[in-house]
Amino acid sequence: MIRKVKKIFTYPVLAGLLVLGLSLNYLAVEKVDAAYNHLVGKKWSSTSVNYDIAGGFTSDQKSMIKDTTNGWNRNCPTTFNYNLLTGNDWSVENIDSLGLTILSLNSSDNIIKAVTKIDTDPAIATSFSTSSSQYDFTSIARHEWGHWIHLYDDKTHQSTMYESLSKGEKGKLQTAEDIEACNYMY
């Protein structure tokens, strides 16, 4: 989980630093860096990663996976490219959650493979429209892409990386924290 970073300064040296002309923004960057220290090293060794979409998805679901990929590509230095037979796959399987992403790391702690499984639950939307009795496929895909860049589940309800999703809930977008973490890592 990426915790929220707050600009709280209670250090006795703060007044001295301000006299020296150092800005609060510099100190805030130090605080932000500390929040992402656990992510250092756990990233793709390349900023261009290929992926494949296996069978079992509707054409709309495949489009939604690609659309959510483009959202991460626009906001992060890492680019995910659709390319067949890569070993980095999206598939449909019977699992105990809406989505599951498994990352494989090498001895240098770099991500070398990612596999995402989306549950076969019939309540997961299979088209762009989501009813109040369905789980929003776009929100699930966007969340799982966050795991591809090694973001953790979050406790912030509005976040893409929020740990759960209710039926009928739509439009989980990337938060500033999600984008900041991605940019910090890459």
N, C-alpha and C positions, 0 to 999 in steps of 0.2 A: 504494500500500500504506500502510496506517496502521500505523505501528510501535508496539510496546508502549512505554508510558511507565513508567519506573522512578523511584521516589523516591530518587534518589542526590544527596546534598548534600555537595560537597567544597569549598565556597566558604569562604575564610577569614573572611568577614563573617558566617557563620552564627551564631557565638557572640554577636556583637554584636546581631544581629537578635533572637535569643532573649532577650537581656537587655532589649531594648525591648518584649518581650511579643508579638512577631509569631509566629504559629503555623506549624508545618511544613505544615499543610493549605493555607495561603495560598501558600506556595512551591510546593507540589505542583500547585496550580491553574495557576500560571505555567508549569510544565513541561508540563502537559497541553495548554494553549493552544498552545504552540509546536509540539506534535506535529501539530496540525491546521491550521497556518497555510496549507498548500498548498490547503486546501479552501475558504478564504474566497472568496466571490463565485461559486463554481461550485455553485449550488443553484437550485431552482425559485423563481421570483419570487413565487409564491403557495404557501401551505401546504396548498392543496386542489388536487389534480391528478386529472383524469379519465383513464381508460384504457379500451381496448377489447380484446377477445380475438377474433382472426380465426378463420376456419375451419381445420380440420385437427387440432384437439385433440379428444380424447374428452371426454365429459361429466365423467368423474372428473378429468381433467387441468384442465379449466376450474375445477372446484371447488377443486383444489389451488392453482391460481394465486390464486383469491380468498381461500382460507384463509391462504396465506403473506402476502398483502397485509394481511390483518387483523393478523397478527403484527407487521409493521412499523408499522401504524397505531396499535397499542396502545403501542408503545415509543418512538415518535418524534413530534415535533410536526407532521410532514407527513402528510396524509391522502390516500390514493389511493382514488378512487371509480370503480367500474365504471360505464361509460356508453358507449353505442354511438357509433361514428363520431367519435372524438376526434382521430385522427392519432397518438396515443400507443398503439401497438399491440403485441400479442403475436401472433406467427405461427409456423408450422412451415415450415422450409425445409431444404434440404440444405446444411449448412455444415460447416466443418472442426473444430468443437468442439461440446460438448454444448449450450452456450448462448452467445449473443452479444447484448450490449446496446450500442446506438449512441445517444449523446446528441448533440443539436444545441444549440449555445449561440448567444446573440445577442451583439451588440457589447459588452454590459455583463457578459459572462461568466455570464449566467443561463441555466439549462437551459430551453429552450422546447419541446423534443420528445424523446421517448425511444421507441425501437423495439427490441423484444426478439425474437430469433429462437431457436427451439429446434430442434435437429437432428432429422432424420427417422430417425435411427438406430433400428432395431427393438429394440435393447437398452435403450432408455429406457422405463421402466415407463409403462403407459397406464392403470393403475388404482391404487388406494390401497395395494395389496399389492405389494411389491418382492421379487423372488427374488434369490438370490446371483448370478445371471447377468444382472441388470439394473441400470441406473443409476436411482437414486431421483429421481423427478420433483420431489417436494416440495423436496428439497435444491437441485436445479437452479433451481427457481423462486425460492426464498428467496434464493439467491445473486444471481440476476439482479435481483431487487428491490433488493438492496443497491447495485447499480450505478445504479439509477434515482435514488438519493439521492447518488450520486457517491462511493461507497466504492470503494476500489481492491481488487484481489486481495491476499490476505494469505498469509504463509508459515506461519501458525499452523494446524496440522492440524485442531484442534477448531473453528475459526472457520467461520461461514457463508461468509465471504469467502475461504476457502482456495482456492487456484488450481486444484485438481484434485479429482476425485471418482472413486473406484473402484467397480466393479460390486459390488452387495450392500451398500455402505456407506450407512447411513441416519441420519436424525436430526440433520443439521447444524443447530444452533440458533444464534440470535443470541448473540454473546458480549457481555460488558460493554463491551468496546472498540467493537464495532459500534454499540451503543446510545448510548454516550458520544459517539462521533463524530457520529452523526445529531443528537443533542440539541445538540452544540456548534455545528453548522452552522446549525440552524434555531432 
